[in-house]
């Protein structure tokens, strides 16, 4: 009985610490998201609807192709931090070098896909946006590694500062008539600068001493499950915006892109919980990850519920107030997207735990979910435009949270069975 009470107390304190860190991280991200939202609102109000649609398509491609250039390296780095308890410089540098090589290829691909969707012949806009992928090749791995150690201050400072600089500097340029080029330059230049600064900071803090732990493998076989899973996840999150542009035009993509801002805002805290779950699981028996996942998924869904209700009730006035009267027609899209944030919040909080626990099954779960998402989008967007994309999001997010839970449950059952068998043999 005493052992049970001690375990319950430890879990309660651990949960409070995790939520406390998530709240702190989410507060920083919340401020950053408000600054980013103000920036996008400014852009939406100053640019014609079709040009705002071009920006939405470019941003969606940046997210998708940044993940494509990732190739599992970021998760390998995070896994190494979780297993060793520190950021090893040799591993960090190896990941960064490979990320930058693939970022160049992804940047070229962005230009091609942008032209296909928007039918725009001016290559300056996609070329400038593509440079942000290089900045992400520096920023994302170092922040992931540093966060996995339980340190969140650097990420908070970086997120808030970068968004503020884009809003002030880029906003003044857009207001003076800079157009889409101003948006692209401000976005990419700040991304590259923050990536370089954070990389130098974390590298200086990294461990350079000898280690008993072997270096992780960066082979295609080792990285493939992580690469497939992360790429599918990013494509899953933004393919709907790209398909809306491809199938219904950039104006429809602009309407859907504005609606999606509300979804992004409502999953800030669940995303932080999921990312900090790695630090919670660091150094613990992998069999405990299912119990951690259950707690985090429940917390994430509850945290998303109240904002989803409020945003749904006031969807139309919020759209008009923030983006202007021409976006009022997006209210039904916002409401359906808010429904999707409930299973989406739970899925987002489980994703990284599932990825490091069972990469192969995680890739299967995300892959089948993406197939469902793309299939539903292709069927519904031609008929219902952005509303069809939102319905497809609800269907695939509901499937995804169940699939992630299955990944963790299945692996925990295998580990438990193996432990029991070992105990019986001994």
Residue pairs with C-beta under 8 A, 6 or more apart in sequence:
11 291
11 295
14 280
15 295
18 273
18 276
18 277
18 279
18 280
18 296
19 273
19 299
21 150
21 152
21 272
21 276
21 279
22 269
22 272
22 273
22 276
23 269
23 272
24 152
24 156
25 147
25 152
25 155
25 156
25 272
25 275
25 276
26 268
26 269
26 272
27 156
28 152
28 155
28 156
28 157
28 159
28 160
29 156
29 159
29 268
29 271
29 272
30 265
30 268
30 269
31 159
31 160
31 163
32 159
32 160
32 162
32 163
33 163
33 264
33 265
33 268
35 160
35 163
35 164
35 166
35 167
36 163
36 166
36 167
37 261
37 265
37 322
38 167
38 171
39 163
39 166
39 167
39 170
39 171
40 258
40 261
41 322
41 323
42 167
42 171
42 174
42 175
43 52
43 55
43 174
43 183
44 52
44 254
44 258
44 323
44 324
44 327
45 323
45 324
46 174
46 175
47 55
47 174
47 179
47 180
47 183
49 250
49 251
49 254
49 255
49 326
50 249
50 250
50 251
50 254
51 179
51 180
51 250
52 254
52 257
52 258
53 118
53 245
53 249
53 250
53 251
53 252
53 253
53 254
53 257
54 118
54 120
54 125
54 180
54 250
55 180
55 183
55 254
55 257
56 241
56 245
56 250
56 253
56 254
56 256
56 257
57 114
57 117
57 118
57 241
57 242
57 245
57 250
57 253
58 110
58 114
58 125
58 126
58 129
58 184
59 129
59 187
59 257
60 238
60 239
60 241
60 242
60 257
61 110
61 113
61 114
61 126
61 129
61 238
61 242
62 110
62 129
62 130
62 132
62 133
62 136
63 234
63 237
63 238
64 234
64 235
64 238
64 239
64 242
65 106
65 107
65 109
65 110
65 113
65 130
65 133
66 103
66 106
66 132
66 133
66 136
66 137
66 140
66 234
67 230
67 231
67 233
67 234
67 235
68 102
68 106
68 109
68 231
68 234
69 99
69 102
69 103
69 105
69 106
69 133
69 136
69 137
70 99
70 102
70 140
70 227
70 230
70 231
71 98
71 99
71 102
71 223
71 226
71 227
71 231
72 222
72 223
72 224
72 225
72 226
72 227
72 228
72 229
72 230
73 95
73 98
73 99
73 141
73 218
73 223
73 226
73 227
74 95
74 99
74 140
74 141
74 144
74 226
74 230
75 226
75 229
75 230
75 352
75 355
75 356
75 359
76 95
76 216
76 217
76 218
76 222
76 223
76 226
77 91
77 92
77 95
77 141
77 144
77 145
77 216
78 144
78 145
78 148
78 278
78 352
78 356
79 216
79 356
80 88
80 91
80 213
80 216
81 87
81 145
81 148
81 149
81 282
82 148
82 278
82 279
82 281
82 282
82 283
82 356
83 213
84 211
84 213
85 149
85 282
85 283
86 149
86 206
86 207
87 145
87 146
87 149
87 202
87 205
87 206
87 207
88 206
88 207
88 211
88 215
89 203
89 206
89 207
89 208
90 208
90 215
91 215
91 216
92 141
92 142
92 145
92 202
92 203
92 206
93 203
94 215
94 218
95 141
95 218
96 137
96 138
96 141
96 142
96 199
98 218
99 137
99 138
99 140
99 141
100 134
100 137
100 138
102 137
103 133
103 134
103 136
103 137
104 134
106 130
106 133
107 130
107 131
107 133
107 134
108 130
110 126
110 129
110 130
110 133
111 123
111 126
111 127
111 130
113 242
114 120
114 125
114 126
114 129
115 121
115 123
115 126
116 246
117 242
117 245
117 246
117 250
118 245
118 250
120 126
124 181
124 184
125 180
125 181
125 184
128 181
128 184
128 185
128 188
129 184
129 187
129 188
130 188
131 188
131 189
131 191
131 192
132 187
132 188
132 191
132 192
134 192
134 195
135 188
135 190
135 191
135 192
135 193
135 194
135 195
135 196
136 191
136 195
137 195
138 192
138 195
138 196
138 198
138 199
139 158
139 191
139 194
139 195
139 198
139 199
142 195
142 198
142 199
142 201
142 202
142 203
143 154
143 155
143 158
143 198
143 202
144 275
145 202
146 154
146 155
146 202
146 205
147 155
147 275
147 276
147 278
147 279
148 278
148 279
148 282
149 279
150 276
150 279
150 282
152 276
154 198
154 201
154 202
158 194
158 197
158 198
161 194
162 190
162 191
162 193
162 194
165 190
166 186
166 187
166 190
169 186
169 190
170 178
170 182
170 183
170 185
170 186
170 187
170 190
173 182
173 185
173 186
174 182
174 183
216 222
217 223
225 359
225 360
225 362
225 363
226 355
226 359
228 363
228 366
228 367
229 355
229 359
229 362
229 363
229 366
229 367
230 355
232 363
232 366
232 367
232 369
232 370
233 351
233 366
235 370
236 366
236 369
236 370
236 373
236 396
236 400
239 370
239 373
239 374
239 377
240 256
240 373
240 377
240 381
240 389
240 392
240 393
241 253
241 256
241 257
241 260
241 389
242 253
243 374
243 377
243 378
243 381
243 389
244 252
244 253
244 256
244 381
244 385
244 386
244 389
245 252
245 253
247 378
247 381
247 382
248 381
248 382
248 385
248 386
252 385
252 386
255 327
255 329
255 330
255 333
255 385
255 386
256 330
256 333
256 385
256 386
256 389
256 390
258 319
258 323
258 327
258 330
259 319
259 330
259 333
259 334
259 337
259 386
259 390
260 337
262 311
262 315
262 318
262 334
262 337
262 338
263 337
263 338
263 340
263 341
263 344
263 393
265 307
266 304
266 307
266 308
266 311
266 338
266 341
266 345
267 304
267 341
267 344
267 345
267 348
269 300
269 303
269 304
270 300
270 301
270 303
270 304
270 344
270 345
270 346
270 348
270 349
271 348
271 349
273 296
273 299
273 300
273 303
273 349
274 296
274 300
274 348
274 349
274 350
274 351
274 352
274 353
275 352
277 292
277 293
277 296
277 349
277 352
277 353
278 352
278 353
278 356
280 292
281 288
281 289
281 292
281 353
281 356
286 357
286 411
286 412
286 415
287 412
287 415
287 416
287 419
289 353
289 357
289 408
289 411
289 412
290 408
290 409
290 412
292 353
293 349
293 350
293 353
293 354
293 404
293 405
293 408
296 349
296 350
296 353
297 346
297 349
297 350
297 401
297 405
298 346
299 349
300 345
300 346
300 348
300 349
301 342
301 343
301 345
301 346
303 345
304 341
304 342
304 344
304 345
305 342
308 338
308 339
308 341
308 342
309 338
311 318
311 334
311 338
312 334
312 335
312 338
312 339
315 330
315 331
315 332
315 334
315 335
315 338
316 328
316 331
318 334
319 327
319 328
319 330
319 331
319 334
320 327
320 328
330 386
332 387
332 390
333 386
333 387
333 389
333 390
336 387
336 390
336 391
336 393
336 394
337 390
337 393
339 394
340 390
340 393
340 394
340 397
343 394
343 397
343 398
343 400
343 401
344 393
344 397
344 400
344 401
346 401
347 397
347 400
347 401
347 404
350 401
350 404
350 405
350 408
351 362
351 404
353 408
354 361
354 362
354 365
354 404
354 407
354 408
355 362
357 407
357 408
357 411
358 407
358 408
358 410
358 411
361 406
361 407
361 410
361 411
362 404
362 407
364 403
365 400
365 403
365 404
365 406
365 407
366 400
366 403
368 399
368 403
369 396
369 399
369 400
369 403
370 396
372 395
372 396
372 399
373 392
373 393
373 395
373 396
376 388
376 391
376 392
376 395
376 396
377 388
377 389
377 392
379 388
379 392
380 387
380 388
380 389
380 391
380 392
381 388
381 389
381 392
382 388
384 391
